[in-house]
Amino acid sequence: MARAVWTGSIGFGLVNIPVRLWGATAPKDVRFHQFDRGSGRRIHFRRVAGEPTREALDSPAETSAPLAGRGRPGGASRGGADAEQEPSHAAPPLEVPYEDIVKGYEVAEGQYVMVTPEELAALRPERSRIIEIQDFVSLDDIDPVYFDRSYLVSPQRGEGAEKPYGLLLRAMQRSRRVGIATFVLSSKAHLAAIRPREDVLVLETLFFADEVRPVSEIDYPISLVEPAERELDVAMKLVDLLATEWDPARYRDAYREEVLGLIESKAAGAGVVREDAPAVPTPGVADLMAALQASVEAARKGPAGPRTRRRRTG
């Protein structure tokens, strides 16, 4: 059963709408635990101190956390005359208590600025109780690369939220615009877009502008080679033949289904044999026109006959 991840309100001008946020997606990744092949014992991970690093630029007090690169080689000692010397024999790494762990930010290769949990807690933004809509923009103006995670927005029961909730929803549907807001969720400030989806509001967290990598950062510069008009005509014909209405149920994660089938077969004690599919050759640039023509012919035939184009409305 889904659980609300945030409770508060949406501010729409002078209108206040009590709402709850619910996760809109449920990833179905197949997750495994790790085991020792020979004994079948479960693998566990410990927090241990590794090899010394170069000295940090900043550090908490020596009594609570030594400078990175000083003392406790391999986590073996807390200080004293022997702290700066390597042990004569390799000692097993010692597990570090959670309260002795601090965070280090690498500012140069091997150089770290140490920050304590208390210092981070002092800077942590306070949890928001309101999502204040600041602007309304066209959804078409937001590049999909900015979208991060989706949440369903529901009005809180018994708070008189249904009417203003419906008002905001219908206003967005009619204006074809989405609300842009900022709020704090899980101790992190988020940029968000609130949009209508069918008869419910959806909140999409967005990446901030400096989190989206510009195309100029790509190592290999992209220099387009303009296609010949005949090639473009055939490519457009292929696009038209494959055009259809968006139906996400048509697409499946075949690999995940095969992994789950393997697990079910093993659980039932049956053997599984998987036959490798023949490799499909990738056409080179010289074969571009031939590949386009062949693709058009294949799209015309299709598994169930030629595809019928649907008339666009609206």
Contacts in CASP RR format, 6 or more apart in sequence:
PFRMAT RR
TARGET T0000
AUTHOR 0000-0000-0000
METHOD contacts of the structure
MODEL  1
MARAVWTGSIGFGLVNIPVRLWGATAPKDVRFHQFDRGSGRRIHFRRVAG
EPTREALDSPAETSAPLAGRGRPGGASRGGADAEQEPSHAAPPLEVPYED
IVKGYEVAEGQYVMVTPEELAALRPERSRIIEIQDFVSLDDIDPVYFDRS
YLVSPQRGEGAEKPYGLLLRAMQRSRRVGIATFVLSSKAHLAAIRPREDV
LVLETLFFADEVRPVSEIDYPISLVEPAERELDVAMKLVDLLATEWDPAR
YRDAYREEVLGLIESKAAGAGVVREDAPAVPTPGVADLMAALQASVEAAR
KGPAGPRTRRRRTG
2 22 0 8 1.000
2 23 0 8 1.000
3 22 0 8 1.000
4 20 0 8 1.000
4 21 0 8 1.000
4 22 0 8 1.000
4 154 0 8 1.000
5 21 0 8 1.000
5 22 0 8 1.000
5 23 0 8 1.000
5 151 0 8 1.000
5 185 0 8 1.000
6 20 0 8 1.000
6 21 0 8 1.000
6 151 0 8 1.000
6 185 0 8 1.000
7 19 0 8 1.000
7 20 0 8 1.000
7 21 0 8 1.000
7 156 0 8 1.000
8 18 0 8 1.000
8 19 0 8 1.000
8 20 0 8 1.000
8 128 0 8 1.000
8 129 0 8 1.000
8 130 0 8 1.000
8 131 0 8 1.000
8 156 0 8 1.000
9 16 0 8 1.000
9 17 0 8 1.000
9 18 0 8 1.000
9 19 0 8 1.000
9 129 0 8 1.000
9 130 0 8 1.000
9 131 0 8 1.000
10 16 0 8 1.000
10 17 0 8 1.000
10 19 0 8 1.000
10 130 0 8 1.000
10 131 0 8 1.000
10 132 0 8 1.000
10 133 0 8 1.000
10 153 0 8 1.000
10 168 0 8 1.000
10 181 0 8 1.000
10 194 0 8 1.000
10 201 0 8 1.000
11 17 0 8 1.000
11 130 0 8 1.000
11 131 0 8 1.000
11 132 0 8 1.000
11 133 0 8 1.000
11 181 0 8 1.000
12 133 0 8 1.000
12 164 0 8 1.000
12 168 0 8 1.000
13 133 0 8 1.000
15 164 0 8 1.000
15 167 0 8 1.000
15 168 0 8 1.000
16 130 0 8 1.000
16 164 0 8 1.000
17 155 0 8 1.000
17 161 0 8 1.000
17 164 0 8 1.000
17 165 0 8 1.000
17 168 0 8 1.000
18 155 0 8 1.000
18 156 0 8 1.000
18 159 0 8 1.000
18 160 0 8 1.000
18 161 0 8 1.000
19 131 0 8 1.000
19 153 0 8 1.000
19 154 0 8 1.000
19 155 0 8 1.000
19 156 0 8 1.000
19 161 0 8 1.000
19 165 0 8 1.000
19 201 0 8 1.000
20 153 0 8 1.000
20 154 0 8 1.000
20 156 0 8 1.000
21 151 0 8 1.000
21 152 0 8 1.000
21 153 0 8 1.000
21 185 0 8 1.000
21 203 0 8 1.000
22 151 0 8 1.000
22 152 0 8 1.000
22 153 0 8 1.000
22 154 0 8 1.000
23 150 0 8 1.000
23 151 0 8 1.000
23 152 0 8 1.000
24 150 0 8 1.000
24 151 0 8 1.000
24 152 0 8 1.000
24 202 0 8 1.000
25 149 0 8 1.000
25 150 0 8 1.000
28 253 0 8 1.000
28 256 0 8 1.000
29 256 0 8 1.000
30 256 0 8 1.000
30 259 0 8 1.000
30 260 0 8 1.000
30 263 0 8 1.000
33 42 0 8 1.000
33 43 0 8 1.000
34 42 0 8 1.000
34 43 0 8 1.000
35 41 0 8 1.000
35 42 0 8 1.000
35 43 0 8 1.000
36 43 0 8 1.000
46 95 0 8 1.000
47 95 0 8 1.000
47 96 0 8 1.000
47 98 0 8 1.000
47 101 0 8 1.000
48 75 0 8 1.000
48 93 0 8 1.000
48 94 0 8 1.000
48 95 0 8 1.000
48 96 0 8 1.000
49 72 0 8 1.000
49 74 0 8 1.000
49 75 0 8 1.000
49 93 0 8 1.000
49 94 0 8 1.000
49 96 0 8 1.000
50 74 0 8 1.000
50 75 0 8 1.000
50 93 0 8 1.000
51 73 0 8 1.000
51 74 0 8 1.000
52 68 0 8 1.000
52 69 0 8 1.000
52 70 0 8 1.000
52 71 0 8 1.000
52 73 0 8 1.000
52 74 0 8 1.000
53 68 0 8 1.000
53 69 0 8 1.000
53 110 0 8 1.000
53 112 0 8 1.000
54 68 0 8 1.000
54 69 0 8 1.000
54 110 0 8 1.000
54 111 0 8 1.000
55 67 0 8 1.000
55 68 0 8 1.000
55 69 0 8 1.000
55 70 0 8 1.000
55 111 0 8 1.000
56 67 0 8 1.000
56 68 0 8 1.000
56 69 0 8 1.000
56 104 0 8 1.000
56 111 0 8 1.000
56 112 0 8 1.000
56 113 0 8 1.000
56 114 0 8 1.000
57 107 0 8 1.000
57 111 0 8 1.000
57 112 0 8 1.000
57 113 0 8 1.000
58 113 0 8 1.000
58 114 0 8 1.000
59 65 0 8 1.000
59 66 0 8 1.000
59 67 0 8 1.000
59 68 0 8 1.000
59 114 0 8 1.000
60 102 0 8 1.000
60 114 0 8 1.000
60 116 0 8 1.000
64 100 0 8 1.000
64 102 0 8 1.000
64 116 0 8 1.000
65 100 0 8 1.000
65 102 0 8 1.000
65 114 0 8 1.000
65 116 0 8 1.000
66 72 0 8 1.000
66 78 0 8 1.000
66 79 0 8 1.000
67 114 0 8 1.000
68 104 0 8 1.000
68 112 0 8 1.000
68 114 0 8 1.000
70 83 0 8 1.000
70 84 0 8 1.000
71 77 0 8 1.000
71 78 0 8 1.000
71 79 0 8 1.000
71 83 0 8 1.000
71 84 0 8 1.000
72 78 0 8 1.000
72 79 0 8 1.000
72 83 0 8 1.000
73 83 0 8 1.000
73 85 0 8 1.000
73 86 0 8 1.000
73 87 0 8 1.000
74 91 0 8 1.000
74 93 0 8 1.000
74 94 0 8 1.000
75 93 0 8 1.000
75 94 0 8 1.000
75 96 0 8 1.000
76 87 0 8 1.000
76 91 0 8 1.000
76 94 0 8 1.000
77 83 0 8 1.000
102 114 0 8 1.000
102 115 0 8 1.000
102 116 0 8 1.000
102 117 0 8 1.000
103 114 0 8 1.000
103 115 0 8 1.000
103 116 0 8 1.000
103 117 0 8 1.000
103 120 0 8 1.000
104 112 0 8 1.000
104 113 0 8 1.000
104 114 0 8 1.000
104 115 0 8 1.000
105 112 0 8 1.000
105 113 0 8 1.000
105 115 0 8 1.000
106 112 0 8 1.000
107 113 0 8 1.000
124 187 0 8 1.000
125 184 0 8 1.000
125 187 0 8 1.000
125 188 0 8 1.000
125 189 0 8 1.000
126 184 0 8 1.000
127 184 0 8 1.000
127 187 0 8 1.000
128 183 0 8 1.000
128 184 0 8 1.000
128 185 0 8 1.000
130 183 0 8 1.000
131 181 0 8 1.000
131 182 0 8 1.000
131 183 0 8 1.000
131 192 0 8 1.000
131 194 0 8 1.000
131 203 0 8 1.000
132 181 0 8 1.000
132 182 0 8 1.000
132 183 0 8 1.000
133 179 0 8 1.000
133 180 0 8 1.000
133 181 0 8 1.000
133 194 0 8 1.000
134 179 0 8 1.000
134 180 0 8 1.000
134 181 0 8 1.000
134 182 0 8 1.000
135 179 0 8 1.000
135 180 0 8 1.000
136 172 0 8 1.000
136 175 0 8 1.000
136 177 0 8 1.000
136 178 0 8 1.000
136 179 0 8 1.000
136 180 0 8 1.000
137 177 0 8 1.000
137 178 0 8 1.000
137 179 0 8 1.000
137 180 0 8 1.000
138 176 0 8 1.000
138 177 0 8 1.000
138 178 0 8 1.000
139 176 0 8 1.000
139 177 0 8 1.000
139 178 0 8 1.000
139 193 0 8 1.000
139 195 0 8 1.000
142 178 0 8 1.000
142 193 0 8 1.000
142 206 0 8 1.000
143 212 0 8 1.000
145 207 0 8 1.000
145 212 0 8 1.000
146 206 0 8 1.000
146 207 0 8 1.000
146 212 0 8 1.000
147 193 0 8 1.000
147 204 0 8 1.000
147 205 0 8 1.000
147 206 0 8 1.000
147 207 0 8 1.000
148 204 0 8 1.000
148 205 0 8 1.000
148 206 0 8 1.000
148 207 0 8 1.000
149 204 0 8 1.000
149 205 0 8 1.000
150 202 0 8 1.000
150 203 0 8 1.000
150 204 0 8 1.000
151 202 0 8 1.000
151 203 0 8 1.000
151 204 0 8 1.000
151 205 0 8 1.000
152 200 0 8 1.000
152 201 0 8 1.000
152 202 0 8 1.000
152 203 0 8 1.000
153 194 0 8 1.000
153 200 0 8 1.000
153 201 0 8 1.000
153 202 0 8 1.000
153 203 0 8 1.000
154 200 0 8 1.000
155 161 0 8 1.000
155 162 0 8 1.000
155 165 0 8 1.000
165 201 0 8 1.000
168 201 0 8 1.000
169 196 0 8 1.000
169 199 0 8 1.000
169 200 0 8 1.000
169 201 0 8 1.000
172 178 0 8 1.000
172 179 0 8 1.000
172 194 0 8 1.000
172 195 0 8 1.000
172 196 0 8 1.000
172 201 0 8 1.000
173 196 0 8 1.000
178 193 0 8 1.000
178 194 0 8 1.000
178 195 0 8 1.000
179 193 0 8 1.000
179 194 0 8 1.000
179 195 0 8 1.000
180 191 0 8 1.000
180 192 0 8 1.000
180 193 0 8 1.000
180 194 0 8 1.000
181 191 0 8 1.000
181 192 0 8 1.000
181 193 0 8 1.000
181 194 0 8 1.000
182 189 0 8 1.000
182 190 0 8 1.000
182 191 0 8 1.000
182 192 0 8 1.000
183 189 0 8 1.000
183 190 0 8 1.000
183 192 0 8 1.000
184 190 0 8 1.000
185 205 0 8 1.000
190 205 0 8 1.000
190 206 0 8 1.000
191 205 0 8 1.000
191 206 0 8 1.000
191 207 0 8 1.000
191 208 0 8 1.000
192 203 0 8 1.000
192 204 0 8 1.000
192 205 0 8 1.000
192 206 0 8 1.000
193 203 0 8 1.000
193 204 0 8 1.000
193 206 0 8 1.000
194 201 0 8 1.000
194 202 0 8 1.000
194 203 0 8 1.000
194 204 0 8 1.000
195 201 0 8 1.000
195 202 0 8 1.000
195 204 0 8 1.000
196 202 0 8 1.000
215 222 0 8 1.000
227 235 0 8 1.000
230 289 0 8 1.000
231 288 0 8 1.000
231 289 0 8 1.000
231 292 0 8 1.000
234 289 0 8 1.000
234 292 0 8 1.000
234 293 0 8 1.000
234 296 0 8 1.000
235 292 0 8 1.000
237 296 0 8 1.000
238 292 0 8 1.000
238 295 0 8 1.000
238 296 0 8 1.000
238 299 0 8 1.000
240 309 0 8 1.000
241 296 0 8 1.000
241 299 0 8 1.000
241 300 0 8 1.000
241 307 0 8 1.000
241 309 0 8 1.000
242 299 0 8 1.000
242 307 0 8 1.000
243 309 0 8 1.000
243 310 0 8 1.000
244 307 0 8 1.000
244 310 0 8 1.000
245 310 0 8 1.000
258 274 0 8 1.000
261 272 0 8 1.000
262 272 0 8 1.000
265 271 0 8 1.000
265 272 0 8 1.000
266 272 0 8 1.000
283 290 0 8 1.000
283 291 0 8 1.000
284 291 0 8 1.000
299 307 0 8 1.000
300 306 0 8 1.000
300 307 0 8 1.000
END
